[in-house]
Amino acid sequence: MDGSTEIELTLLLGTAAMLTLALFIIIFVVAYQRRLYAKQREMNDMEMQAQLELMDAVLLAKEKEQKRMAQELHDGIGSALTALKMSIIQMNLVQEHKKQIDDNIKAISADVRRISNELMPSVLEDMGLQAALERLSQRIQDAAVIDCKYYRNYELESLHNDQAQLALYRVVQEILNNIIKYAKATEVIIQEELNDGKYLLTITDNGTGFEPSEKDMSKSGSLGLKNIKSRIQQVGGTIEYRKLSPKGTIVNIEIRDYEKH
Amino acid sequence: MNLDDISALSILIPLISAVILFNRLNKTLKLLGVFILFSAITETLAAIYFEYGWNNMIISHLYAFAQVPLLAWIFSTFTNGFKKNAIYILCGAYLLFSIINVIFWENLLEFNSNQRYFAAVVILAYCLLYYSQIFVEAKIIRIELEPNFWMCSSILLYTAGTLFLFIYNKELMDSTNQGYWNLNCVLNIILNIGLTGSLWMGVRKLN
């Protein structure tokens, strides 16, 4: 083999080896990076799932405790106030004083009822979600904070089980609280619809407009928003926030198999 | 039009893309645009020198002197820590070697085979440093849409494929075998397509 043939052979083999190596590196980088990303996403999903499960458990425990406290308030303090009222009637007091004490007891009773109702709305247990939402919007309307309206396009008594009704009620409560606190809105519309077998709950306001970022919904994000997301996932639904033009926000909650929940 | 001409003209694709997209590119890709412009100018100058029968090796030296610092600047914009320092150190070593090479071994009128070989090794190291950063940071979601990956991979392919051509360049000058120069042309076309892809991916990413 002469010198030039040897050089050409070295050149051929060297170039082929370098090109193969370069191609191998590129393919390896693509494949490995994809695997790395898939693994990372899987871990994030698992972490998120664990967090949601933990949150579910916390929310469930909180609801249970609130229910117990509401019952204590209603049965314990409520009954005690009724007994106190009866005792005062039997006491030998000046009529004017009796009336004053009676008025105070009535005010305390109303407060206890209100707190108890906020902790666990009896109307939700007695008459279902629709009635509870109607009353909630009425309460906001009466407080003259915001013009709040409630509509629905169906007449069924109840679509969901107790737990789902409570979850949806809490979500609406949280969203309304946020609107009152931050949105500077003057009008809110709560709407329940049944369309093509889908249950839709929509809350629309005319405030400054809000769309949560990914960061808001992440681990370090707002607790209220995470609670909402967790409760909606509990009932197998989805939630979407959309800023309206020129102002306002629409929150769409959709549950496909609402009969299961 | 033969393969040589197509290869020479293929630089117009990334060059025109860079001019059109320049204002919409990030710092890295703007620098890549400058690098493409610099390559186009030196290639044109080399062709003019060749046409007039002048020795164009001085252009080859000029290109090689500026190529690695420019690429070091580009790579330093998206690497950090140890990798960034390694890029600067390699660039410094390359420049030092280039000066020594011109003084002692290959003067400005000779083909700078040693310098080109050293440059190829440094550039390959830059590419590997970038890939290692991808694995360490694991930030990229879809690597096939990543402009830096397109840029780096096309540079890696071209540099790896032409490494031996530069080592044996002096010997090949006398060879009648056109195959190696054709390979160089094909790799050059691939490089220019890759760089164009990088520029467009960059705009897509920013949008």
Chai-1 contact restraints between the chains, C-beta under 6 A:
chainA,res_idxA,chainB,res_idxB,connection_type,confidence,min_distance_angstrom,max_distance_angstrom,comment,restraint_id
A,I7,B,Y168,contact,1.0,0.0,6.0,A-B,restraint_1
A,I7,B,E171,contact,1.0,0.0,6.0,A-B,restraint_2
A,L11,B,F164,contact,1.0,0.0,6.0,A-B,restraint_3
A,L11,B,Y168,contact,1.0,0.0,6.0,A-B,restraint_4
A,G14,B,F164,contact,1.0,0.0,6.0,A-B,restraint_5
A,T15,B,F164,contact,1.0,0.0,6.0,A-B,restraint_6
A,M18,B,A160,contact,1.0,0.0,6.0,A-B,restraint_7
A,M18,B,L163,contact,1.0,0.0,6.0,A-B,restraint_8
A,L19,B,A160,contact,1.0,0.0,6.0,A-B,restraint_9
A,L19,B,G161,contact,1.0,0.0,6.0,A-B,restraint_10
A,A22,B,L156,contact,1.0,0.0,6.0,A-B,restraint_11
A,A22,B,L157,contact,1.0,0.0,6.0,A-B,restraint_12
A,A22,B,A160,contact,1.0,0.0,6.0,A-B,restraint_13
A,I26,B,S153,contact,1.0,0.0,6.0,A-B,restraint_14
A,V29,B,Y131,contact,1.0,0.0,6.0,A-B,restraint_15
A,V30,B,I143,contact,1.0,0.0,6.0,A-B,restraint_16
A,Q33,B,I134,contact,1.0,0.0,6.0,A-B,restraint_17
A,Q33,B,I143,contact,1.0,0.0,6.0,A-B,restraint_18
A,L36,B,A138,contact,1.0,0.0,6.0,A-B,restraint_19
A,Q40,B,A138,contact,1.0,0.0,6.0,A-B,restraint_20
